[in-house]
Amino acid sequence: MSAATAQSCTAFAGHRLIASGGPRDIAGAVKAAFEAGESVLVFDDADARPVEFDLRGDLEAVLARLALPVEKEKRGPGRPRLGVTAREVTLLPRHWDWLASQPGGASVALRKLVEGTLREAEGPDRVRKGREAAYRFMTAVAGDLPGYEEATRRLFAGDAAGFEAAVAGWPEGVRDYAAGLVVA
């Protein structure tokens, strides 16, 4: 992921939180820490995936590269204005028969099924994604901190109190960021 596509991100120098905000807002702090010889990691706040900054040159050059437009993906067949994309679906003959008998046809029936499933899975998906993001962040930044293994076990067990206890001795920025990802 490039820094230009991230909406909000957080930067750490070792275990110290150095900046949080949009890529342009934190670029100065990231560059300064990097030039001071610190190991800097930047994370997208949405999913804790690493965000890469091209820190070559002065701050103006770094900011100029962040402003570069992101290429739009080319769309294939379908209804591009509506965001509809045609793809292949493989089903058994009885599934096709059932879909064909539905009001509006196969496409309408499939969209309704997918939308219903998305609504049902929204809560569990949010919890799963939060845990994955917290684990991704913890592995990158907190893997050497005391209680890391216990925090990881408690994270995936869904034990919020145990997780909080396991990370209680961590540096404030690391602890709060990890906990915020779990809730998100």
C-alpha positions as CSV (number, residue, x, y, z in Angstrom):
1,M,0.0,0.0,0.0
2,S,1.3,3.4,-0.8
3,A,1.1,6.2,1.6
4,A,-1.0,8.2,-0.8
5,T,-3.9,5.7,-0.5
6,A,-4.0,5.6,3.3
7,Q,-6.6,7.9,4.9
8,S,-5.3,7.7,8.4
9,C,-2.2,6.1,9.7
10,T,0.0,5.9,12.8
11,A,3.8,5.9,13.0
12,F,6.0,4.2,15.6
13,A,9.7,4.6,16.2
14,G,10.5,1.4,18.0
15,H,7.9,1.2,20.8
16,R,7.3,5.0,20.8
17,L,4.2,6.4,19.0
18,I,5.6,9.4,17.0
19,A,2.6,10.6,14.9
20,S,-0.9,9.8,13.9
21,G,-3.0,11.3,11.1
22,G,-3.1,11.6,7.4
23,P,0.1,10.7,5.5
24,R,0.9,14.3,4.7
25,D,0.4,15.2,8.4
26,I,2.8,12.6,9.7
27,A,5.4,12.6,7.0
28,G,7.6,15.2,8.8
29,A,7.8,13.2,12.0
30,V,8.4,10.0,10.1
31,K,11.2,11.6,8.1
32,A,12.8,13.2,11.2
33,A,12.8,9.9,13.1
34,F,14.2,8.0,10.1
35,E,17.0,10.6,9.7
36,A,17.8,10.3,13.4
37,G,18.5,6.6,12.8
38,E,15.4,5.3,14.4
39,S,13.5,2.3,13.0
40,V,10.2,3.6,11.9
41,L,7.0,1.6,11.1
42,V,3.8,3.2,9.8
43,F,0.5,1.5,9.9
44,D,-2.8,2.1,8.2
45,D,-5.3,2.7,11.0
46,A,-8.1,0.8,9.2
47,D,-6.3,-2.6,9.1
48,A,-2.8,-2.1,10.6
49,R,-1.2,-3.0,7.3
50,P,2.2,-1.3,6.8
51,V,2.3,1.9,4.9
52,E,5.4,2.7,3.0
53,F,6.8,6.2,2.7
54,D,9.5,7.1,0.1
55,L,11.7,9.2,2.3
56,R,14.3,10.1,-0.3
57,G,15.2,13.8,-0.6
58,D,13.9,16.6,1.5
59,L,10.5,16.9,3.2
60,E,9.1,18.8,0.2
61,A,10.1,15.9,-2.1
62,V,8.5,13.4,0.2
63,L,5.3,15.4,0.3
64,A,5.3,15.9,-3.4
65,R,5.4,12.1,-3.9
66,L,2.5,11.6,-1.5
67,A,0.4,13.9,-3.7
68,L,0.8,11.8,-6.8
69,P,-2.5,10.5,-8.1
70,V,-3.3,6.9,-7.8
71,E,-4.1,5.1,-11.0
72,K,-7.6,3.9,-11.3
73,E,-8.1,0.2,-12.0
74,K,-9.4,-0.7,-15.4
75,R,-12.9,-2.1,-15.4
76,G,-14.0,-5.0,-17.5
77,P,-17.4,-6.0,-18.8
78,G,-20.5,-5.1,-16.8
79,R,-22.1,-1.9,-15.8
80,P,-19.2,0.3,-14.8
81,R,-21.3,3.3,-13.8
82,L,-23.1,1.2,-11.2
83,G,-19.9,-0.6,-10.2
84,V,-21.2,-3.9,-11.6
85,T,-18.6,-6.4,-12.7
86,A,-19.3,-9.6,-14.7
87,R,-17.6,-12.7,-13.4
88,E,-18.1,-16.4,-13.7
89,V,-20.1,-18.3,-11.1
90,T,-20.0,-22.1,-11.0
91,L,-23.1,-23.8,-9.6
92,L,-24.8,-27.1,-9.8
93,P,-27.8,-27.5,-12.2
94,R,-30.3,-27.5,-9.4
95,H,-28.9,-24.2,-8.1
96,W,-29.3,-22.7,-11.6
97,D,-32.8,-24.0,-11.8
98,W,-33.7,-22.4,-8.5
99,L,-32.1,-19.1,-9.4
100,A,-33.9,-19.0,-12.7
101,S,-37.3,-19.5,-11.0
102,Q,-36.7,-16.5,-8.7
103,P,-38.3,-13.1,-9.4
104,G,-35.9,-10.9,-11.3
105,G,-33.7,-13.8,-12.3
106,A,-30.4,-15.2,-11.2
107,S,-28.6,-11.9,-10.8
108,V,-31.2,-10.4,-8.6
109,A,-31.5,-13.5,-6.5
110,L,-27.7,-13.8,-6.0
111,R,-27.4,-10.1,-5.1
112,K,-30.1,-10.5,-2.4
113,L,-28.4,-13.6,-1.0
114,V,-25.1,-11.9,-0.9
115,E,-26.5,-8.7,0.8
116,G,-28.4,-10.8,3.4
117,T,-25.2,-12.8,4.2
118,L,-23.2,-9.6,4.4
119,R,-25.7,-8.1,6.9
120,E,-25.6,-11.3,9.1
121,A,-21.8,-11.5,9.1
122,E,-21.2,-7.8,9.7
123,G,-20.6,-8.1,13.5
124,P,-18.4,-11.3,13.4
125,D,-16.5,-9.9,10.4
126,R,-15.7,-6.7,12.3
127,V,-14.5,-8.7,15.3
128,R,-12.3,-11.0,13.1
129,K,-10.8,-8.1,11.2
130,G,-10.1,-6.2,14.4
131,R,-8.3,-9.2,15.8
132,E,-6.3,-9.7,12.6
133,A,-5.3,-6.1,12.6
134,A,-4.3,-6.1,16.2
135,Y,-2.3,-9.3,15.7
136,R,-0.6,-7.8,12.6
137,F,0.4,-4.7,14.5
138,M,1.5,-6.6,17.7
139,T,3.6,-9.0,15.7
140,A,5.5,-6.1,14.0
141,V,5.9,-3.8,17.0
142,A,5.3,-5.7,20.3
143,G,6.7,-9.2,19.5
144,D,9.6,-8.6,21.9
145,L,7.5,-7.1,24.7
146,P,6.7,-9.0,27.9
147,G,3.3,-10.7,27.8
148,Y,3.2,-10.8,24.0
149,E,2.4,-14.5,23.8
150,E,-0.3,-14.2,26.5
151,A,-1.8,-11.1,24.8
152,T,-2.0,-13.0,21.6
153,R,-3.7,-16.0,23.2
154,R,-6.2,-13.7,25.0
155,L,-6.8,-11.7,21.8
156,F,-7.9,-14.8,19.8
157,A,-9.8,-16.2,22.8
158,G,-11.9,-13.1,22.9
159,D,-10.9,-12.4,26.5
160,A,-10.9,-8.6,26.7
161,A,-10.0,-8.4,30.3
162,G,-7.1,-10.9,29.9
163,F,-5.9,-9.0,26.9
164,E,-5.9,-5.7,28.8
165,A,-4.0,-7.4,31.7
166,A,-1.4,-8.9,29.3
167,V,-0.7,-5.5,27.6
168,A,-0.9,-3.4,30.8
169,G,2.9,-3.2,31.1
170,W,3.5,-2.1,27.4
171,P,4.4,1.4,26.4
172,E,1.3,3.5,26.4
173,G,1.2,4.2,22.6
174,V,1.7,0.5,21.7
175,R,-0.9,-0.6,24.3
176,D,-3.5,1.9,23.3
177,Y,-3.1,1.4,19.6
178,A,-3.4,-2.4,19.9
179,A,-6.4,-2.1,22.1
180,G,-8.0,0.3,19.7
181,L,-7.6,-2.1,16.8
182,V,-9.3,-4.9,18.7
183,V,-12.4,-2.7,19.3
184,A,-12.4,-1.2,15.8
